[in-house]
Amino acid sequence: MATTTEPPFRSQDDRPGLSVREAQMLALICEGATNDEIASTCYLTINSVKTYIRHAYRKIGVGRRSQAIVWGSRHGMVRSASQYRSHPDLAQ
């Protein structure tokens, strides 16, 4: 079960060094959000979103959005995306 301080993953092994923000980007991608929608939702610039996504892709070993969605669905990101919209570690 997820806590208020940790991103909602099944286990510690499901987070291959992802920061909370990188995990948030992946969760929102898995939810179907575009980069522009992510930027708006998270109050980030589009360039920041792209940087977080690029770093996350590198850490999980994927090169495309479709591969990230498959990875995310296998690691519980799809059902946890809504929790990233208001995660306390991401408060501005």
NUDREN-764195 format. One record per residue: x, y, z of N, C-alpha, C in turn; residue number from 1. Coordinates in steps of 0.02 Angstrom, whole numbers, plus 50000, padded with zeros to 5 digits. Example, Ala and Ser with C-alpha at 12.3 -4.5 7.8 and 13.67 -1.06 7.14 Angstrom:
residues 2
<vexke n_east="50660" n_north="49716" n_up="50390" ca_east="50615" ca_north="49775" ca_up="50390" c_east="50660" c_north="49835" c_up="50390" n="1"/>
<vexke n_east="50642" n_north="49888" n_up="50354" ca_east="50684" ca_north="49947" ca_up="50357" c_east="50645" c_north="50002" c_up="50394" n="2"/>
//
This chain:
residues 92
<vexke n_east="50042" n_north="49941" n_up="50000" ca_east="50000" ca_north="50000" ca_up="50000" c_east="50044" c_north="50062" c_up="50000" n="1"/>
<vexke n_east="50025" n_north="50111" n_up="49964" ca_east="50065" ca_north="50173" ca_up="49958" c_east="50059" c_north="50214" c_up="50022" n="2"/>
<vexke n_east="50112" n_north="50249" n_up="50036" ca_east="50112" ca_north="50296" ca_up="50093" c_east="50112" c_north="50367" c_up="50065" n="3"/>
<vexke n_east="50107" n_north="50415" n_up="50109" ca_east="50107" ca_north="50484" ca_up="50085" c_east="50176" c_north="50509" c_up="50067" n="4"/>
<vexke n_east="50228" n_north="50473" n_up="50085" ca_east="50295" ca_north="50497" ca_up="50069" c_east="50330" c_north="50459" c_up="50013" n="5"/>
<vexke n_east="50304" n_north="50402" n_up="49994" ca_east="50334" ca_north="50362" ca_up="49941" c_east="50288" c_north="50356" c_up="49882" n="6"/>
<vexke n_east="50315" n_north="50358" n_up="49821" ca_east="50273" ca_north="50347" ca_up="49763" c_east="50243" c_north="50277" c_up="49764" n="7"/>
<vexke n_east="50183" n_north="50269" n_up="49736" ca_east="50149" ca_north="50204" ca_up="49740" c_east="50175" c_north="50153" c_up="49690" n="8"/>
<vexke n_east="50223" n_north="50114" n_up="49711" ca_east="50249" ca_north="50058" ca_up="49671" c_east="50236" c_north="49995" c_up="49711" n="9"/>
<vexke n_east="50239" n_north="49939" n_up="49677" ca_east="50228" ca_north="49876" ca_up="49712" c_east="50285" c_north="49861" c_up="49760" n="10"/>
<vexke n_east="50346" n_north="49875" n_up="49741" ca_east="50403" ca_north="49862" ca_up="49784" c_east="50460" c_north="49910" c_up="49769" n="11"/>
<vexke n_east="50510" n_north="49910" n_up="49811" ca_east="50569" ca_north="49951" ca_up="49802" c_east="50603" c_north="49934" c_up="49736" n="12"/>
<vexke n_east="50601" n_north="49871" n_up="49715" ca_east="50634" ca_north="49849" ca_up="49653" c_east="50599" c_north="49876" c_up="49591" n="13"/>
<vexke n_east="50537" n_north="49899" n_up="49597" ca_east="50501" ca_north="49927" ca_up="49540" c_east="50521" c_north="49998" c_up="49524" n="14"/>
<vexke n_east="50564" n_north="50028" n_up="49566" ca_east="50586" ca_north="50097" ca_up="49555" c_east="50660" c_north="50097" c_up="49539" n="15"/>
<vexke n_east="50679" n_north="50090" n_up="49477" ca_east="50750" ca_north="50086" ca_up="49460" c_east="50786" c_north="50153" c_up="49465" n="16"/>
<vexke n_east="50787" n_north="50182" n_up="49524" ca_east="50821" ca_north="50246" ca_up="49534" c_east="50782" c_north="50306" c_up="49510" n="17"/>
<vexke n_east="50718" n_north="50298" n_up="49499" ca_east="50677" ca_north="50355" ca_up="49476" c_east="50665" c_north="50404" c_up="49533" n="18"/>
<vexke n_east="50670" n_north="50468" n_up="49517" ca_east="50651" ca_north="50519" ca_up="49565" c_east="50575" c_north="50520" c_up="49567" n="19"/>
<vexke n_east="50548" n_north="50554" n_up="49617" ca_east="50475" ca_north="50560" ca_up="49622" c_east="50448" c_north="50595" c_up="49560" n="20"/>
<vexke n_east="50481" n_north="50647" n_up="49537" ca_east="50458" ca_north="50684" ca_up="49479" c_east="50461" c_north="50641" c_up="49416" n="21"/>
<vexke n_east="50514" n_north="50602" n_up="49407" ca_east="50518" ca_north="50557" ca_up="49349" c_east="50463" c_north="50505" c_up="49351" n="22"/>
<vexke n_east="50449" n_north="50478" n_up="49410" ca_east="50394" ca_north="50430" ca_up="49417" c_east="50328" c_north="50463" c_up="49401" n="23"/>
<vexke n_east="50320" n_north="50525" n_up="49421" ca_east="50259" ca_north="50562" ca_up="49406" c_east="50250" c_north="50568" c_up="49330" n="24"/>
<vexke n_east="50303" n_north="50585" n_up="49295" ca_east="50300" ca_north="50592" ca_up="49222" c_east="50278" c_north="50526" c_up="49191" n="25"/>
<vexke n_east="50308" n_north="50471" n_up="49213" ca_east="50290" ca_north="50406" ca_up="49185" c_east="50217" c_north="50388" c_up="49200" n="26"/>
<vexke n_east="50195" n_north="50402" n_up="49260" ca_east="50126" ca_north="50386" ca_up="49278" c_east="50077" c_north="50425" c_up="49235" n="27"/>
<vexke n_east="50092" n_north="50488" n_up="49223" ca_east="50047" ca_north="50529" ca_up="49182" c_east="50049" c_north="50509" c_up="49109" n="28"/>
<vexke n_east="50108" n_north="50488" n_up="49085" ca_east="50113" ca_north="50461" ca_up="49017" c_east="50069" c_north="50399" c_up="49012" n="29"/>
<vexke n_east="50073" n_north="50356" n_up="49062" ca_east="50033" ca_north="50294" ca_up="49062" c_east="49958" c_north="50309" c_up="49063" n="30"/>
<vexke n_east="49940" n_north="50366" n_up="49091" ca_east="49871" ca_north="50387" ca_up="49094" c_east="49848" c_north="50416" c_up="49027" n="31"/>
<vexke n_east="49896" n_north="50428" n_up="48982" ca_east="49879" ca_north="50454" ca_up="48915" c_east="49891" c_north="50528" c_up="48907" n="32"/>
<vexke n_east="49922" n_north="50560" n_up="48956" ca_east="49933" ca_north="50632" ca_up="48952" c_east="49988" c_north="50649" c_up="48901" n="33"/>
<vexke n_east="49979" n_north="50703" n_up="48865" ca_east="50030" ca_north="50729" ca_up="48820" c_east="50081" c_north="50769" c_up="48860" n="34"/>
<vexke n_east="50137" n_north="50785" n_up="48828" ca_east="50187" ca_north="50826" ca_up="48862" c_east="50158" c_north="50894" c_up="48882" n="35"/>
<vexke n_east="50118" n_north="50923" n_up="48838" ca_east="50087" ca_north="50988" ca_up="48854" c_east="50040" c_north="50982" c_up="48914" n="36"/>
<vexke n_east="50001" n_north="50928" n_up="48916" ca_east="49956" ca_north="50918" ca_up="48972" c_east="49994" c_north="50907" c_up="49037" n="37"/>
<vexke n_east="50049" n_north="50869" n_up="49033" ca_east="50090" ca_north="50858" ca_up="49092" c_east="50119" c_north="50924" c_up="49117" n="38"/>
<vexke n_east="50144" n_north="50964" n_up="49071" ca_east="50173" ca_north="51029" ca_up="49090" c_east="50122" c_north="51072" c_up="49125" n="39"/>
<vexke n_east="50061" n_north="51073" n_up="49099" ca_east="50008" ca_north="51113" ca_up="49129" c_east="49988" c_north="51086" c_up="49197" n="40"/>
<vexke n_east="49979" n_north="51021" n_up="49202" ca_east="49959" ca_north="50989" ca_up="49264" c_east="50010" c_north="50998" c_up="49320" n="41"/>
<vexke n_east="50074" n_north="50994" n_up="49301" ca_east="50128" ca_north="50995" ca_up="49351" c_east="50160" c_north="51064" c_up="49359" n="42"/>
<vexke n_east="50134" n_north="51113" n_up="49323" ca_east="50161" ca_north="51181" ca_up="49326" c_east="50235" c_north="51182" c_up="49310" n="43"/>
<vexke n_east="50253" n_north="51148" n_up="49255" ca_east="50321" ca_north="51145" ca_up="49231" c_east="50324" c_north="51172" c_up="49160" n="44"/>
<vexke n_east="50384" n_north="51190" n_up="49138" ca_east="50393" ca_north="51208" ca_up="49068" c_east="50395" c_north="51144" c_up="49027" n="45"/>
<vexke n_east="50380" n_north="51149" n_up="48964" ca_east="50382" ca_north="51091" ca_up="48920" c_east="50453" c_north="51062" c_up="48917" n="46"/>
<vexke n_east="50504" n_north="51104" n_up="48920" ca_east="50573" ca_north="51080" ca_up="48920" c_east="50589" c_north="51041" c_up="48983" n="47"/>
<vexke n_east="50563" n_north="51061" n_up="49040" ca_east="50574" ca_north="51023" ca_up="49102" c_east="50540" c_north="50955" c_up="49097" n="48"/>
<vexke n_east="50480" n_north="50953" n_up="49070" ca_east="50444" ca_north="50890" ca_up="49062" c_east="50485" c_north="50843" c_up="49018" n="49"/>
<vexke n_east="50509" n_north="50869" n_up="48962" ca_east="50548" ca_north="50828" ca_up="48916" c_east="50612" c_north="50801" c_up="48949" n="50"/>
<vexke n_east="50643" n_north="50842" n_up="48990" ca_east="50704" ca_north="50821" ca_up="49025" c_east="50688" c_north="50765" c_up="49074" n="51"/>
<vexke n_east="50636" n_north="50775" n_up="49115" ca_east="50617" ca_north="50722" ca_up="49162" c_east="50600" c_north="50657" c_up="49126" n="52"/>
<vexke n_east="50564" n_north="50662" n_up="49072" ca_east="50545" ca_north="50602" ca_up="49034" c_east="50607" c_north="50568" c_up="49005" n="53"/>
<vexke n_east="50652" n_north="50607" n_up="48977" ca_east="50713" ca_north="50578" ca_up="48948" c_east="50754" c_north="50542" c_up="49002" n="54"/>
<vexke n_east="50760" n_north="50571" n_up="49060" ca_east="50797" ca_north="50539" ca_up="49115" c_east="50762" c_north="50475" c_up="49138" n="55"/>
<vexke n_east="50695" n_north="50478" n_up="49143" ca_east="50657" ca_north="50419" ca_up="49163" c_east="50665" c_north="50363" c_up="49112" n="56"/>
<vexke n_east="50660" n_north="50380" n_up="49048" ca_east="50669" ca_north="50329" ca_up="48995" c_east="50737" c_north="50295" c_up="49001" n="57"/>
<vexke n_east="50787" n_north="50335" n_up="49012" ca_east="50855" ca_north="50307" ca_up="49018" c_east="50860" c_north="50259" c_up="49077" n="58"/>
<vexke n_east="50829" n_north="50278" n_up="49133" ca_east="50832" ca_north="50236" ca_up="49192" c_east="50794" c_north="50170" c_up="49186" n="59"/>
<vexke n_east="50738" n_north="50172" n_up="49149" ca_east="50699" ca_north="50110" ca_up="49142" c_east="50717" c_north="50072" c_up="49079" n="60"/>
<vexke n_east="50762" n_north="50099" n_up="49039" ca_east="50787" ca_north="50063" ca_up="48981" c_east="50740" c_north="50061" c_up="48921" n="61"/>
<vexke n_east="50704" n_north="50115" n_up="48909" ca_east="50660" ca_north="50119" ca_up="48850" c_east="50679" c_north="50179" c_up="48808" n="62"/>
<vexke n_east="50655" n_north="50178" n_up="48746" ca_east="50671" ca_north="50233" ca_up="48701" c_east="50610" c_north="50268" c_up="48672" n="63"/>
<vexke n_east="50551" n_north="50239" n_up="48682" ca_east="50490" ca_north="50268" ca_up="48654" c_east="50434" c_north="50269" c_up="48706" n="64"/>
<vexke n_east="50387" n_north="50313" n_up="48694" ca_east="50330" ca_north="50321" ca_up="48739" c_east="50291" c_north="50256" c_up="48746" n="65"/>
<vexke n_east="50281" n_north="50221" n_up="48691" ca_east="50244" ca_north="50158" ca_up="48693" c_east="50279" c_north="50107" c_up="48738" n="66"/>
<vexke n_east="50345" n_north="50105" n_up="48736" ca_east="50383" ca_north="50059" ca_up="48778" c_east="50377" c_north="50080" c_up="48851" n="67"/>
<vexke n_east="50376" n_north="50145" n_up="48864" ca_east="50368" ca_north="50170" ca_up="48933" c_east="50299" c_north="50151" c_up="48961" n="68"/>
<vexke n_east="50248" n_north="50153" n_up="48918" ca_east="50181" ca_north="50134" ca_up="48940" c_east="50178" c_north="50060" c_up="48958" n="69"/>
<vexke n_east="50210" n_north="50019" n_up="48917" ca_east="50213" ca_north="49947" ca_up="48932" c_east="50249" c_north="49936" c_up="48998" n="70"/>
<vexke n_east="50307" n_north="49969" n_up="49007" ca_east="50345" ca_north="49963" ca_up="49069" c_east="50302" c_north="49985" c_up="49128" n="71"/>
<vexke n_east="50268" n_north="50042" n_up="49120" ca_east="50227" ca_north="50069" ca_up="49173" c_east="50169" c_north="50023" c_up="49191" n="72"/>
<vexke n_east="50138" n_north="49993" n_up="49142" ca_east="50082" ca_north="49948" ca_up="49157" c_east="50106" c_north="49886" c_up="49194" n="73"/>
<vexke n_east="50167" n_north="49864" n_up="49180" ca_east="50195" ca_north="49806" ca_up="49215" c_east="50218" c_north="49822" c_up="49286" n="74"/>
<vexke n_east="50228" n_north="49886" n_up="49300" ca_east="50253" ca_north="49907" ca_up="49365" c_east="50204" c_north="49949" c_up="49405" n="75"/>
<vexke n_east="50140" n_north="49944" n_up="49389" ca_east="50089" ca_north="49975" ca_up="49429" c_east="50080" c_north="50050" c_up="49419" n="76"/>
<vexke n_east="50107" n_north="50078" n_up="49366" ca_east="50103" ca_north="50150" ca_up="49356" c_east="50034" c_north="50171" c_up="49331" n="77"/>
<vexke n_east="50000" n_north="50130" n_up="49293" ca_east="49936" ca_north="50149" ca_up="49264" c_east="49885" c_north="50162" c_up="49318" n="78"/>
<vexke n_east="49877" n_north="50116" n_up="49364" ca_east="49826" ca_north="50125" ca_up="49416" c_east="49846" c_north="50176" c_up="49469" n="79"/>
<vexke n_east="49909" n_north="50199" n_up="49469" ca_east="49931" ca_north="50246" ca_up="49520" c_east="49938" c_north="50317" c_up="49495" n="80"/>
<vexke n_east="49922" n_north="50329" n_up="49432" ca_east="49934" ca_north="50395" ca_up="49403" c_east="49897" c_north="50450" c_up="49440" n="81"/>
<vexke n_east="49836" n_north="50438" n_up="49461" ca_east="49798" ca_north="50491" ca_up="49495" c_east="49831" c_north="50512" c_up="49560" n="82"/>
<vexke n_east="49867" n_north="50467" n_up="49592" ca_east="49901" ca_north="50483" ca_up="49654" c_east="49959" c_north="50533" c_up="49643" n="83"/>
<vexke n_east="49986" n_north="50535" n_up="49582" ca_east="50041" ca_north="50580" ca_up="49567" c_east="50017" c_north="50651" c_up="49554" n="84"/>
<vexke n_east="49954" n_north="50660" n_up="49543" ca_east="49928" ca_north="50728" ca_up="49529" c_east="49932" c_north="50772" c_up="49592" n="85"/>
<vexke n_east="49930" n_north="50741" n_up="49650" ca_east="49932" ca_north="50781" ca_up="49712" c_east="49982" c_north="50753" c_up="49763" n="86"/>
<vexke n_east="50036" n_north="50724" n_up="49739" ca_east="50086" ca_north="50694" ca_up="49783" c_east="50119" c_north="50749" c_up="49826" n="87"/>
<vexke n_east="50123" n_north="50741" n_up="49892" ca_east="50148" ca_north="50793" ca_up="49937" c_east="50221" c_north="50813" c_up="49923" n="88"/>
<vexke n_east="50262" n_north="50769" n_up="49898" ca_east="50332" ca_north="50786" ca_up="49883" c_east="50338" c_north="50832" c_up="49823" n="89"/>
<vexke n_east="50283" n_north="50840" n_up="49785" ca_east="50285" ca_north="50881" ca_up="49724" c_east="50250" c_north="50947" c_up="49733" n="90"/>
<vexke n_east="50231" n_north="50964" n_up="49793" ca_east="50197" ca_north="51028" ca_up="49805" c_east="50243" c_north="51085" c_up="49788" n="91"/>
<vexke n_east="50216" n_north="51134" n_up="49755" ca_east="50256" ca_north="51192" ca_up="49732" c_east="50262" c_north="51243" c_up="49788" n="92"/>
//
